């Protein structure tokens, strides 16, 4: 088995370990990298969206509206499709979207309390760096449209991503993976393979993946605590996916 297959194997094992810790339901996690949506223009129908001005959920007095719901709904469904999840039951997509919105809101609120902020200049820098990866501005905007983004809503997503990264850097900087952790996990992987590569050839990849997994687990625990402490009010009917009038 080659090095690439080795990396895929231990990534899958890490994911399985993470899911085992959630006894209530399998949590759908958004990908760290953008997915290719060039062939998914019709992925979300108009009937699945809500009015941009409709109240969707209020978290600790802060209301999230339909415009943001529609964007996160599209992202959530895209991720589920690209990772083989059944999206025939739109209620599941809706529930995951609401959970994502609540998670984003409580994290941003907690970040603000802890003095974590992102300047407009930082957002603009990342925006320009992202746009520069495309051959033309038109190609960039076509991709934004496929993702249901406007320029401004995409910048809001970038801001949210930066806040989460700064939050992780500040709150979980003490998390580390020891040599013993790596070696124990290597032995677990080696038992699953006929011919495993040498530990030193894969140590850095294993350590990085394990570190990312530990940080994600810590973040999930923090989000669960923040949700538990939050006052959350959903405004959409759980069976409503068509256009909802704004309040």
N, C-alpha and C positions, 0 to 999 in steps of 0.2 A: 504494500500500500504506500502510495506516494505521500509527500509532505502535505500537499493540499488536502487530500482525503483525511489525513491525520487531524489537521486543523478543524475540518468540518465535523469530524467525530467528536472531538472534545467540546466544540461549541454546542452540539446537540445535547451532550451529556449535561453541560452547564444549564441549558434551557430546561431540561427535564428536572434537574434538581430545584430550580427556581419554581417551577409549576407545582412541584410536590408540596411546597410550603403554603399554597393557596388552597384551602380545603373547601371553600364555598363555591368557587367557579374558576374556570380557566380564564385568566385575564388576557385580553388581546392587547399587546404592546405595539406601539407605533415604531416603525423602523428608524434606525439612526441615519440611514442614507435615503435620499429620494428614490422612489420607484419610477420605472418608465411607464408613463401613462399615454404614450403616443397612440395606442390602439384602444383606449378606454374612454373615448369622448362621450359615449352614451352610457357610461357606467351608472350614473345617477339620473333618474328621471325627475321631471319637474314636480311630480306628485309626491316625491320623497322630501322635498324641501319645504321650508316655512318662509313666511314673509320676513324680509330683512329687519323690519322694525318690531317684530313680535317678541314679547318676553319669553325666554326659554327657561332660565333657571336663575335664582337669586341666591348668592352665597355671602353670608355675613353682611347683608345689605347692599351688595354689589350685584347688579343685574347684567346677565349676558343675554344678548339679543340674537335674532335669527340670522343676521349676516355672518356672525362668527360660528354659529351652529352649523350653517350650511357648508362652510369651509371645512370644519373639523369632521362633519359627517362624510364629506367627499374623501378626505384623507383616510378616515377610518375604514370606509368600505373598500377603498383602493388597496389598503394594506391587507385586509381580510381576503380579498380576491387573489392578490399576488402571493399569499401564503397558504392558499388552499382551504380557507374557511368557507363554510356554507353561508351565503348571504341571502338565501331565499326568505328567511325569516327577518324581515326588516326591523322587527322589534329589537332583535339582538344588536343590530347596527346602531339603532337609536340609543339603546342603553349604554353601549360602549362610548358613543359620542358624548352623552351626558356625563359619563364618568370622566372622560378626558377633559371636558370643559370645567368640571368641578376641580379636578386635580390641578389644572393650570391656574385656576383662580385662587385656590387656597395657597398654592406655592408662591404665586406673585404677591399675595397679601403678606405671607410670612417673610418673604424676602424684603419687602418694604419695611416691616417692623425691625428687621435686622440690619437695616441700612444698606441693603444691596440695591443698587440702581444701575441703569444702563442709559448712557447719554445718546442723544440723537446722532451725534457725530459717529459713535461706535456703530449704530445701526446702519447709517449711510455707508460706512466703510465696508461692512459685510455685504450690504446690498450691491455695491459697485463691484466687489470681488466676485460675487455670484454671477452678476450680469456679464462680467468679462469672460466667463467660461463658455459663453455662447458665441457663435460666429457673427451673429447680427443681433441688434436690439429687437427686431421683429421676431426672430426665433425665440428669444428669451420671453417676450410677451406672449407668444403662442403657448409656451409651456405654462406660464402663469394662468392663462385662460383655461387650459386643460385641467388645472388644479383648482379652478374656481376662485383664483386670487385676482384682486386688483393690485396695483402697485402698493397702495397704502395698506391693504390687508396683509400683503406679503411682508411688508416691513414690520407690521405688528407681530407676525409669526417669528421673524428674525429676532425681534426684541425679546419675545418670550423665550426663545432658545438661548439667547445670551444670558438672560436672568437665571434660567435653570443651570447653565454651566457655571456661572459665578456662584450660585447657591451651593452647588456641589463642591466647588473648590473651597468655599469657606467652611461649610458645615461638615464635610466628610474627608478632610485632608489627612486625618489621622488613620484612615483605613489603609492597611497594607497586607500584602501576601508574603508569607515567609517562605524560605527555601524548603522547609518541611512540608508546607501546604502544597507546593508545586510537586515535590517528590511523591507525596501520597497520592495526589491526583494522577500523576504520571503512571504510577503502578496500577491504578484503577483502569486507566486507558489501555495500558499494555495487556491487561487481561482480556481485553475485547479484540485484540489484534493478533494475527499470525506473525507478522514481522513489523515491529514498532521501530520507528527511527530513534536514534540516540537521544537521550534526555537533553543534552547540551545543544542539539540541533533545533529543539523546539521549546526550550526553557522560556525564552523571552515571550513567545506567542502565548504559551500557557499562562505565564504570569500576568500578561496584559489582559487576557480574557477573564481570568479569575478575578482580577482587580475590578474590572468593569462590572462583573457579576455581583461582587460584594457591594459595590457602590449602588448598583440598581436595587439590590435587596434593602439596603439602608434607606434609600430614597423612597421605596415602596412603603416601608414601615413608617417613615415620617409622614408621608401623604395619608396613610390610613389614620394616623393620630390626628392630623389636621382636619380630615373629613369628619372624624368622630366628634371633634370639638366645635365644628362649624354649624351654623344655622343655615340649612339648605332648603329651599322651596322650589319645586319644579312647577312650571306654569303650563307646559304642554301636556295634553292628554297622551297617555302611553300608546294609544291606538291611533293617534292623529299624525299623519305624515304629509297631508296635503297643505295647501296654503292656509295659514292661520292668521286671523286678523290681528293687527297690532292693537295693544291696549291704549 
